[in-house]
């Protein structure tokens, strides 16, 4: 009899223990009330974003703009604009020709541990192989006919090197992600001359875009001007003939996977353009990517130089 009581007591103890474990692990009480049990999940670790949480990618190449008859701007001007970007206390990867690389090294001499400078020539850019074809397109009668951009000296319709540099942004970000020297999960592109000398940068050089880092890594984030990208869906076959600035090409950012996807889709768009005898700038190519896969993007309404205003 005593042995049976001992066994019974042990059985009760085990049952109570199992019940307690079930309550803790699977939340039994809702099930008793006719609800589905809620699976317990471990709380995720929260990491406060910092200036070390992201990598900025930029580039600067001399395409002879100081000699243009329209839209002229000297290389020296761009170097002076770049000083503002280089003053940011952030991880920065710079792709540049020899003169731009030397300037970047000097500007970042006190932040060498947060800087990687890749010196390269224009012909080393991802889309330089298209240069001959782009030149053929720009000179063709079919492209120039009824094309105000070609007739009015717009660089995207007249200067092959301009489009090659503009298109290469996504490819250079792709390369920066493959390098990942600072081990960050978020990457963004900022034009070397972003801001064109306007007083828009943080005074102390410290910038932590928390809303980007915490909420927007799953998509490609860009700035959309009020004109609206959807208002041009019907124009997708002749964007190259329209002068517009709907998408701000000087900035985009995201996690690694959406940025890889952006580049892959842009490659498809550009290959299609080369076959069809079309060429245009990076903004139009990104719009075409959007029309193919709108779910890849998250747009914030703003203007050309609103990055530091929108993301903080």
C-alpha positions in Angstrom: 0.0 0.0 0.0 2.8 2.4 0.9 4.5 1.6 -2.4 1.3 2.4 -4.3 1.0 5.8 -2.5 4.6 6.6 -3.4 4.0 5.8 -7.1 0.7 7.8 -7.1 2.5 10.8 -5.5 5.3 10.6 -8.1 2.7 10.4 -10.9 0.9 13.5 -9.6 4.1 15.4 -9.2 5.1 14.6 -12.8 1.6 15.6 -14.1 1.8 18.9 -12.3 5.3 19.6 -13.7 4.2 18.8 -17.3 1.1 21.0 -16.8 3.3 23.9 -15.6 5.6 23.5 -18.5 2.7 23.4 -20.9 1.3 26.6 -19.4 4.7 28.4 -19.7 5.6 27.1 -23.1 2.3 26.9 -25.0 -0.1 29.1 -22.9 -2.8 26.5 -22.1 -5.3 28.9 -20.6 -6.6 30.3 -23.9 -7.2 26.7 -25.1 -9.3 26.1 -22.0 -11.4 29.1 -23.1 -11.9 27.6 -26.5 -9.1 29.7 -28.2 -6.1 28.5 -30.1 -2.9 28.2 -28.0 -0.3 30.9 -28.6 3.2 29.6 -29.3 5.8 31.2 -27.1 8.6 32.9 -29.0 11.9 34.2 -27.6 12.1 38.0 -27.5 14.4 39.3 -30.3 17.5 41.2 -29.3 17.2 44.9 -30.0 20.3 46.7 -31.3 20.2 50.5 -31.2 21.2 51.9 -34.6 24.4 53.8 -34.7 26.8 55.5 -37.2 28.4 52.0 -37.6 25.1 50.4 -38.6 25.3 51.3 -42.3 27.6 51.8 -45.2 27.5 54.8 -47.7 28.6 54.1 -51.2 29.6 56.9 -53.6 31.6 57.5 -56.8 33.3 60.4 -58.7 34.6 60.3 -62.3 35.6 63.1 -64.6 33.4 62.8 -67.8 34.6 66.1 -69.2 31.6 68.1 -68.1 33.6 71.3 -67.8 33.7 71.3 -71.6 30.0 70.8 -72.3 28.0 73.6 -74.0 25.0 72.9 -71.8 24.7 71.7 -68.2 28.3 72.6 -67.7 29.9 72.0 -64.3 33.6 71.6 -63.5 35.2 68.6 -61.9 36.6 71.0 -59.2 33.1 71.9 -58.3 32.2 68.3 -57.7 35.3 67.8 -55.6 34.2 70.8 -53.4 30.7 69.4 -53.1 32.2 66.0 -52.1 33.8 67.5 -49.0 30.4 67.7 -47.2 29.8 64.0 -47.8 33.3 63.0 -46.8 32.8 64.9 -43.5 30.1 62.5 -42.3 31.2 60.3 -39.4 30.1 57.2 -41.2 31.4 54.1 -43.0 32.0 55.2 -46.6 33.2 53.3 -49.7 34.4 55.6 -52.6 34.9 54.5 -56.2 36.8 57.1 -58.1 39.3 58.0 -60.8 42.8 58.8 -59.7 42.2 62.5 -59.0 38.9 61.8 -57.1 40.5 59.0 -55.1 43.4 61.2 -54.1 41.0 63.9 -53.0 38.9 61.4 -51.0 41.9 60.1 -49.2 42.8 63.6 -48.1 39.3 64.4 -47.1 39.0 61.2 -45.1 42.5 61.2 -43.6 41.1 61.4 -40.1 38.6 58.7 -40.7 40.7 56.2 -42.5 39.4 53.3 -40.4 35.9 54.0 -41.7 36.9 54.5 -45.3 37.6 52.3 -48.3 38.7 54.0 -51.6 38.7 52.0 -54.8 40.6 53.7 -57.5 39.4 52.8 -61.0 39.1 54.2 -64.5 35.9 55.1 -66.3 36.3 52.1 -68.6 36.2 49.8 -65.5 32.6 50.8 -64.6 29.9 48.1 -64.8 28.3 49.4 -68.0 31.2 50.8 -69.9 30.8 47.9 -72.3 27.6 49.6 -73.6 29.5 52.8 -74.5 29.7 52.1 -78.2 26.1 51.0 -78.5 24.9 54.0 -76.5 26.8 56.3 -78.8 25.2 54.7 -81.8 21.7 55.1 -80.3 22.3 58.8 -79.4 23.4 59.5 -83.0 20.6 57.6 -84.7 17.9 59.5 -86.6 15.2 57.3 -85.0 16.3 58.2 -81.4 16.7 61.9 -82.2 13.5 62.4 -84.1 10.8 64.2 -82.0 13.1 63.9 -79.0 13.4 67.3 -77.2 16.0 66.0 -74.8 18.3 65.1 -77.7 17.7 68.4 -79.5 18.1 70.6 -76.4 21.4 69.2 -75.2 20.3 67.1 -72.3 23.3 64.9 -71.3 21.2 61.7 -70.9 20.4 62.0 -74.7 23.8 63.3 -75.9 26.7 62.1 -73.7 27.2 58.3 -73.4 29.6 58.6 -70.5 27.0 60.4 -68.5 24.5 57.5 -68.7 27.2 55.0 -68.1 28.2 56.6 -64.8 24.6 57.1 -63.7 23.6 53.5 -64.5 26.7 52.2 -62.6 25.4 53.3 -59.2 23.5 50.1 -58.5 26.3 48.0 -59.8 28.8 49.7 -57.5 26.6 49.2 -54.5 26.4 45.6 -55.5 30.2 45.5 -55.5 30.4 47.3 -52.1 28.0 44.7 -50.6 30.2 41.9 -51.9 33.2 43.6 -50.2 31.3 44.5 -47.0 34.4 45.8 -45.2 32.5 47.2 -42.3 30.1 44.3 -41.7 26.9 46.2 -42.0 23.5 45.0 -43.1 22.3 48.3 -44.6 23.8 50.0 -47.6 22.9 53.3 -49.3 24.0 55.3 -52.3 24.7 59.0 -52.0 26.0 61.0 -54.9 29.5 62.4 -54.3 28.1 65.9 -54.9 24.9 65.3 -53.0 23.5 68.7 -51.9 25.6 70.6 -54.5 27.0 72.7 -51.7 23.7 73.5 -49.9 23.7 73.6 -46.1 21.9 70.3 -45.6 24.3 68.1 -43.8 24.4 67.5 -40.0 26.6 70.2 -38.5 28.6 67.7 -36.4 28.8 65.1 -39.1 26.8 62.6 -37.0 23.9 61.0 -38.8 21.9 58.0 -37.6 18.9 57.4 -39.9 17.0 55.3 -37.4 13.8 55.0 -39.5 15.8 53.7 -42.4 17.7 51.2 -40.4 14.8 49.9 -38.3 11.9 50.0 -40.7 13.1 50.0 -44.3 15.8 47.3 -44.8 13.4 44.9 -46.5 12.9 47.2 -49.6 14.8 49.7 -51.7 14.0 53.1 -50.2 14.0 56.1 -52.5 12.6 59.6 -52.5 9.7 60.3 -54.9 8.9 63.9 -55.9 5.3 65.1 -55.7 4.8 64.6 -59.5 4.5 60.9 -58.7 5.9 57.9 -60.4 2.5 56.2 -61.1 1.5 59.3 -63.1 4.0 58.2 -65.7 3.1 54.5 -66.0 1.5 55.2 -69.4 4.7 56.9 -70.6 7.0 53.9 -69.9 7.7 53.3 -73.6 8.8 56.8 -74.3 10.3 58.0 -71.0 13.5 58.8 -72.9 11.7 61.6 -74.7 10.4 63.3 -71.5 12.2 65.8 -69.3 11.3 65.0 -65.8 12.6 64.4 -62.3 10.2 62.1 -60.5 12.6 59.8 -58.7 15.6 61.3 -56.8 18.5 59.4 -58.2 21.1 60.9 -55.8 20.0 58.5 -53.0 18.7 55.0 -52.5 19.2 52.5 -49.8 18.2 49.1 -48.4 19.2 45.7 -47.1 21.5 43.5 -49.2 18.9 41.3 -50.9 16.6 44.1 -52.2 19.7 46.0 -53.5 20.9 42.9 -55.3 17.4 42.6 -56.8 17.5 46.2 -57.9 20.7 45.7 -59.8 19.5 42.4 -61.4 16.3 44.1 -62.7 18.2 47.2 -63.9 20.5 44.9 -65.9 17.4 43.5 -67.6 16.0 46.9 -68.3 19.3 48.2 -69.9 19.7 45.0 -72.0 16.2 45.6 -73.3 17.0 49.3 -74.0 20.1 48.4 -76.0 18.1 46.0 -78.2 15.3 48.6 -78.8 17.6 51.5 -79.4 16.8 53.4 -76.2 19.0 55.2 -73.8 18.2 57.4 -70.8 19.5 58.2 -67.3 19.4 56.2 -64.1 16.2 57.7 -62.9 14.3 56.4 -65.9 15.9 53.0 -65.6 14.8 52.8 -62.0 11.3 53.8 -62.9 11.3 51.0 -65.4 12.4 48.6 -62.6 9.5 49.9 -60.5 7.0 49.3 -63.2 8.2 45.7 -63.4 8.3 45.1 -59.6 6.7 47.8 -57.6 6.8 45.8 -54.4 10.6 46.1 -54.3 10.3 49.8 -53.4 9.3 52.0 -50.5 9.0 55.7 -51.5 9.1 58.7 -49.3 7.7 62.0 -50.7 10.3 64.7 -50.8 12.7 66.7 -52.9 16.2 66.4 -54.3 18.2 67.2 -51.1 15.8 65.9 -48.4 17.7 62.8 -47.2 18.7 64.2 -43.9 15.3 65.8 -43.4 13.4 62.6 -44.0 15.7 60.1 -42.4 16.9 60.6 -38.8 
